[in-house]
Amino acid sequence: MKMADNISKTVSETNSKEYEDMYRKSRICLTYSDKFWRKDVDFIDGKCYYKGKEVEVK
């Protein structure tokens, strides 16, 4: 395997993992809020926070 192929594969895997993580976070948080993309909702340690207050995921 060439160095360029190896780098490309690593970048692709990283992007895929980041995408999957963001998708998982958004699925959880979007179950109760459409404001996730406006940064009002945070996902920290498996919990969702809306404007700094912890909220229960339904």
Phi and psi restraints in degrees (range 20) as a CNS / XPLOR table:
assign (resid 1 and name C) (resid 2 and name N)
       (resid 2 and name CA) (resid 2 and name C) 1.0 -74.9 20.0 2
assign (resid 2 and name N) (resid 2 and name CA)
       (resid 2 and name C) (resid 3 and name N) 1.0 155.9 20.0 2
assign (resid 2 and name C) (resid 3 and name N)
       (resid 3 and name CA) (resid 3 and name C) 1.0 -58.5 20.0 2
assign (resid 3 and name N) (resid 3 and name CA)
       (resid 3 and name C) (resid 4 and name N) 1.0 -43.4 20.0 2
assign (resid 3 and name C) (resid 4 and name N)
       (resid 4 and name CA) (resid 4 and name C) 1.0 -62.4 20.0 2
assign (resid 4 and name N) (resid 4 and name CA)
       (resid 4 and name C) (resid 5 and name N) 1.0 -39.3 20.0 2
assign (resid 4 and name C) (resid 5 and name N)
       (resid 5 and name CA) (resid 5 and name C) 1.0 -65.1 20.0 2
assign (resid 5 and name N) (resid 5 and name CA)
       (resid 5 and name C) (resid 6 and name N) 1.0 -39.8 20.0 2
assign (resid 5 and name C) (resid 6 and name N)
       (resid 6 and name CA) (resid 6 and name C) 1.0 -64.7 20.0 2
assign (resid 6 and name N) (resid 6 and name CA)
       (resid 6 and name C) (resid 7 and name N) 1.0 -44.2 20.0 2
assign (resid 6 and name C) (resid 7 and name N)
       (resid 7 and name CA) (resid 7 and name C) 1.0 -63.6 20.0 2
assign (resid 7 and name N) (resid 7 and name CA)
       (resid 7 and name C) (resid 8 and name N) 1.0 -44.8 20.0 2
assign (resid 7 and name C) (resid 8 and name N)
       (resid 8 and name CA) (resid 8 and name C) 1.0 -59.3 20.0 2
assign (resid 8 and name N) (resid 8 and name CA)
       (resid 8 and name C) (resid 9 and name N) 1.0 -42.5 20.0 2
assign (resid 8 and name C) (resid 9 and name N)
       (resid 9 and name CA) (resid 9 and name C) 1.0 -64.1 20.0 2
assign (resid 9 and name N) (resid 9 and name CA)
       (resid 9 and name C) (resid 10 and name N) 1.0 -42.7 20.0 2
assign (resid 9 and name C) (resid 10 and name N)
       (resid 10 and name CA) (resid 10 and name C) 1.0 -63.2 20.0 2
assign (resid 10 and name N) (resid 10 and name CA)
       (resid 10 and name C) (resid 11 and name N) 1.0 -44.6 20.0 2
assign (resid 10 and name C) (resid 11 and name N)
       (resid 11 and name CA) (resid 11 and name C) 1.0 -62.5 20.0 2
assign (resid 11 and name N) (resid 11 and name CA)
       (resid 11 and name C) (resid 12 and name N) 1.0 -43.5 20.0 2
assign (resid 11 and name C) (resid 12 and name N)
       (resid 12 and name CA) (resid 12 and name C) 1.0 -61.7 20.0 2
assign (resid 12 and name N) (resid 12 and name CA)
       (resid 12 and name C) (resid 13 and name N) 1.0 -43.4 20.0 2
assign (resid 12 and name C) (resid 13 and name N)
       (resid 13 and name CA) (resid 13 and name C) 1.0 -65.6 20.0 2
assign (resid 13 and name N) (resid 13 and name CA)
       (resid 13 and name C) (resid 14 and name N) 1.0 -40.1 20.0 2
assign (resid 13 and name C) (resid 14 and name N)
       (resid 14 and name CA) (resid 14 and name C) 1.0 -63.7 20.0 2
assign (resid 14 and name N) (resid 14 and name CA)
       (resid 14 and name C) (resid 15 and name N) 1.0 -47.3 20.0 2
assign (resid 14 and name C) (resid 15 and name N)
       (resid 15 and name CA) (resid 15 and name C) 1.0 -61.5 20.0 2
assign (resid 15 and name N) (resid 15 and name CA)
       (resid 15 and name C) (resid 16 and name N) 1.0 -38.8 20.0 2
assign (resid 15 and name C) (resid 16 and name N)
       (resid 16 and name CA) (resid 16 and name C) 1.0 -64.7 20.0 2
assign (resid 16 and name N) (resid 16 and name CA)
       (resid 16 and name C) (resid 17 and name N) 1.0 -43.8 20.0 2
assign (resid 16 and name C) (resid 17 and name N)
       (resid 17 and name CA) (resid 17 and name C) 1.0 -65.3 20.0 2
assign (resid 17 and name N) (resid 17 and name CA)
       (resid 17 and name C) (resid 18 and name N) 1.0 -41.8 20.0 2
assign (resid 17 and name C) (resid 18 and name N)
       (resid 18 and name CA) (resid 18 and name C) 1.0 -64.2 20.0 2
assign (resid 18 and name N) (resid 18 and name CA)
       (resid 18 and name C) (resid 19 and name N) 1.0 -41.2 20.0 2
assign (resid 18 and name C) (resid 19 and name N)
       (resid 19 and name CA) (resid 19 and name C) 1.0 -63.1 20.0 2
assign (resid 19 and name N) (resid 19 and name CA)
       (resid 19 and name C) (resid 20 and name N) 1.0 -46.1 20.0 2
assign (resid 19 and name C) (resid 20 and name N)
       (resid 20 and name CA) (resid 20 and name C) 1.0 -61.9 20.0 2
assign (resid 20 and name N) (resid 20 and name CA)
       (resid 20 and name C) (resid 21 and name N) 1.0 -40.0 20.0 2
assign (resid 20 and name C) (resid 21 and name N)
       (resid 21 and name CA) (resid 21 and name C) 1.0 -65.7 20.0 2
assign (resid 21 and name N) (resid 21 and name CA)
       (resid 21 and name C) (resid 22 and name N) 1.0 -44.9 20.0 2
assign (resid 21 and name C) (resid 22 and name N)
       (resid 22 and name CA) (resid 22 and name C) 1.0 -65.2 20.0 2
assign (resid 22 and name N) (resid 22 and name CA)
       (resid 22 and name C) (resid 23 and name N) 1.0 -38.9 20.0 2
assign (resid 22 and name C) (resid 23 and name N)
       (resid 23 and name CA) (resid 23 and name C) 1.0 -63.0 20.0 2
assign (resid 23 and name N) (resid 23 and name CA)
       (resid 23 and name C) (resid 24 and name N) 1.0 -43.7 20.0 2
assign (resid 23 and name C) (resid 24 and name N)
       (resid 24 and name CA) (resid 24 and name C) 1.0 -62.9 20.0 2
assign (resid 24 and name N) (resid 24 and name CA)
       (resid 24 and name C) (resid 25 and name N) 1.0 -46.0 20.0 2
assign (resid 24 and name C) (resid 25 and name N)
       (resid 25 and name CA) (resid 25 and name C) 1.0 -61.8 20.0 2
assign (resid 25 and name N) (resid 25 and name CA)
       (resid 25 and name C) (resid 26 and name N) 1.0 -45.7 20.0 2
assign (resid 25 and name C) (resid 26 and name N)
       (resid 26 and name CA) (resid 26 and name C) 1.0 -67.0 20.0 2
assign (resid 26 and name N) (resid 26 and name CA)
       (resid 26 and name C) (resid 27 and name N) 1.0 -36.5 20.0 2
assign (resid 26 and name C) (resid 27 and name N)
       (resid 27 and name CA) (resid 27 and name C) 1.0 -61.4 20.0 2
assign (resid 27 and name N) (resid 27 and name CA)
       (resid 27 and name C) (resid 28 and name N) 1.0 -43.4 20.0 2
assign (resid 27 and name C) (resid 28 and name N)
       (resid 28 and name CA) (resid 28 and name C) 1.0 -66.9 20.0 2
assign (resid 28 and name N) (resid 28 and name CA)
       (resid 28 and name C) (resid 29 and name N) 1.0 -50.3 20.0 2
assign (resid 28 and name C) (resid 29 and name N)
       (resid 29 and name CA) (resid 29 and name C) 1.0 -72.8 20.0 2
assign (resid 29 and name N) (resid 29 and name CA)
       (resid 29 and name C) (resid 30 and name N) 1.0 -31.8 20.0 2
assign (resid 29 and name C) (resid 30 and name N)
       (resid 30 and name CA) (resid 30 and name C) 1.0 -74.3 20.0 2
assign (resid 30 and name N) (resid 30 and name CA)
       (resid 30 and name C) (resid 31 and name N) 1.0 -6.2 20.0 2
assign (resid 30 and name C) (resid 31 and name N)
       (resid 31 and name CA) (resid 31 and name C) 1.0 -67.7 20.0 2
assign (resid 31 and name N) (resid 31 and name CA)
       (resid 31 and name C) (resid 32 and name N) 1.0 -18.7 20.0 2
assign (resid 31 and name C) (resid 32 and name N)
       (resid 32 and name CA) (resid 32 and name C) 1.0 -132.2 20.0 2
assign (resid 32 and name N) (resid 32 and name CA)
       (resid 32 and name C) (resid 33 and name N) 1.0 -6.3 20.0 2
assign (resid 32 and name C) (resid 33 and name N)
       (resid 33 and name CA) (resid 33 and name C) 1.0 -147.3 20.0 2
assign (resid 33 and name N) (resid 33 and name CA)
       (resid 33 and name C) (resid 34 and name N) 1.0 136.2 20.0 2
assign (resid 33 and name C) (resid 34 and name N)
       (resid 34 and name CA) (resid 34 and name C) 1.0 -94.8 20.0 2
assign (resid 34 and name N) (resid 34 and name CA)
       (resid 34 and name C) (resid 35 and name N) 1.0 7.5 20.0 2
assign (resid 34 and name C) (resid 35 and name N)
       (resid 35 and name CA) (resid 35 and name C) 1.0 -95.9 20.0 2
assign (resid 35 and name N) (resid 35 and name CA)
       (resid 35 and name C) (resid 36 and name N) 1.0 6.0 20.0 2
assign (resid 35 and name C) (resid 36 and name N)
       (resid 36 and name CA) (resid 36 and name C) 1.0 -55.1 20.0 2
assign (resid 36 and name N) (resid 36 and name CA)
       (resid 36 and name C) (resid 37 and name N) 1.0 -43.7 20.0 2
assign (resid 36 and name C) (resid 37 and name N)
       (resid 37 and name CA) (resid 37 and name C) 1.0 -74.5 20.0 2
assign (resid 37 and name N) (resid 37 and name CA)
       (resid 37 and name C) (resid 38 and name N) 1.0 -13.7 20.0 2
assign (resid 37 and name C) (resid 38 and name N)
       (resid 38 and name CA) (resid 38 and name C) 1.0 -92.3 20.0 2
assign (resid 38 and name N) (resid 38 and name CA)
       (resid 38 and name C) (resid 39 and name N) 1.0 12.2 20.0 2
assign (resid 38 and name C) (resid 39 and name N)
       (resid 39 and name CA) (resid 39 and name C) 1.0 69.0 20.0 2
assign (resid 39 and name N) (resid 39 and name CA)
       (resid 39 and name C) (resid 40 and name N) 1.0 14.4 20.0 2
assign (resid 39 and name C) (resid 40 and name N)
       (resid 40 and name CA) (resid 40 and name C) 1.0 -77.9 20.0 2
assign (resid 40 and name N) (resid 40 and name CA)
       (resid 40 and name C) (resid 41 and name N) 1.0 -22.4 20.0 2
assign (resid 40 and name C) (resid 41 and name N)
       (resid 41 and name CA) (resid 41 and name C) 1.0 -110.6 20.0 2
assign (resid 41 and name N) (resid 41 and name CA)
       (resid 41 and name C) (resid 42 and name N) 1.0 130.3 20.0 2
assign (resid 41 and name C) (resid 42 and name N)
       (resid 42 and name CA) (resid 42 and name C) 1.0 -117.4 20.0 2
assign (resid 42 and name N) (resid 42 and name CA)
       (resid 42 and name C) (resid 43 and name N) 1.0 150.9 20.0 2
assign (resid 42 and name C) (resid 43 and name N)
       (resid 43 and name CA) (resid 43 and name C) 1.0 -120.8 20.0 2
assign (resid 43 and name N) (resid 43 and name CA)
       (resid 43 and name C) (resid 44 and name N) 1.0 108.2 20.0 2
assign (resid 43 and name C) (resid 44 and name N)
       (resid 44 and name CA) (resid 44 and name C) 1.0 -130.8 20.0 2
assign (resid 44 and name N) (resid 44 and name CA)
       (resid 44 and name C) (resid 45 and name N) 1.0 125.7 20.0 2
assign (resid 44 and name C) (resid 45 and name N)
       (resid 45 and name CA) (resid 45 and name C) 1.0 51.6 20.0 2
assign (resid 45 and name N) (resid 45 and name CA)
       (resid 45 and name C) (resid 46 and name N) 1.0 42.1 20.0 2
assign (resid 45 and name C) (resid 46 and name N)
       (resid 46 and name CA) (resid 46 and name C) 1.0 77.5 20.0 2
assign (resid 46 and name N) (resid 46 and name CA)
       (resid 46 and name C) (resid 47 and name N) 1.0 9.0 20.0 2
assign (resid 46 and name C) (resid 47 and name N)
       (resid 47 and name CA) (resid 47 and name C) 1.0 -122.8 20.0 2
assign (resid 47 and name N) (resid 47 and name CA)
       (resid 47 and name C) (resid 48 and name N) 1.0 149.4 20.0 2
assign (resid 47 and name C) (resid 48 and name N)
       (resid 48 and name CA) (resid 48 and name C) 1.0 -101.5 20.0 2
assign (resid 48 and name N) (resid 48 and name CA)
       (resid 48 and name C) (resid 49 and name N) 1.0 140.6 20.0 2
assign (resid 48 and name C) (resid 49 and name N)
       (resid 49 and name CA) (resid 49 and name C) 1.0 -126.0 20.0 2
assign (resid 49 and name N) (resid 49 and name CA)
       (resid 49 and name C) (resid 50 and name N) 1.0 131.1 20.0 2
assign (resid 49 and name C) (resid 50 and name N)
       (resid 50 and name CA) (resid 50 and name C) 1.0 -110.7 20.0 2
assign (resid 50 and name N) (resid 50 and name CA)
       (resid 50 and name C) (resid 51 and name N) 1.0 116.4 20.0 2
assign (resid 50 and name C) (resid 51 and name N)
       (resid 51 and name CA) (resid 51 and name C) 1.0 50.3 20.0 2
assign (resid 51 and name N) (resid 51 and name CA)
       (resid 51 and name C) (resid 52 and name N) 1.0 42.5 20.0 2
assign (resid 51 and name C) (resid 52 and name N)
       (resid 52 and name CA) (resid 52 and name C) 1.0 86.8 20.0 2
assign (resid 52 and name N) (resid 52 and name CA)
       (resid 52 and name C) (resid 53 and name N) 1.0 -7.4 20.0 2
assign (resid 52 and name C) (resid 53 and name N)
       (resid 53 and name CA) (resid 53 and name C) 1.0 -107.2 20.0 2
assign (resid 53 and name N) (resid 53 and name CA)
       (resid 53 and name C) (resid 54 and name N) 1.0 134.9 20.0 2
assign (resid 53 and name C) (resid 54 and name N)
       (resid 54 and name CA) (resid 54 and name C) 1.0 -67.3 20.0 2
assign (resid 54 and name N) (resid 54 and name CA)
       (resid 54 and name C) (resid 55 and name N) 1.0 136.1 20.0 2
assign (resid 54 and name C) (resid 55 and name N)
       (resid 55 and name CA) (resid 55 and name C) 1.0 -124.3 20.0 2
assign (resid 55 and name N) (resid 55 and name CA)
       (resid 55 and name C) (resid 56 and name N) 1.0 151.9 20.0 2
assign (resid 55 and name C) (resid 56 and name N)
       (resid 56 and name CA) (resid 56 and name C) 1.0 -85.1 20.0 2
assign (resid 56 and name N) (resid 56 and name CA)
       (resid 56 and name C) (resid 57 and name N) 1.0 132.3 20.0 2
assign (resid 56 and name C) (resid 57 and name N)
       (resid 57 and name CA) (resid 57 and name C) 1.0 -81.6 20.0 2
assign (resid 57 and name N) (resid 57 and name CA)
       (resid 57 and name C) (resid 58 and name N) 1.0 126.9 20.0 2
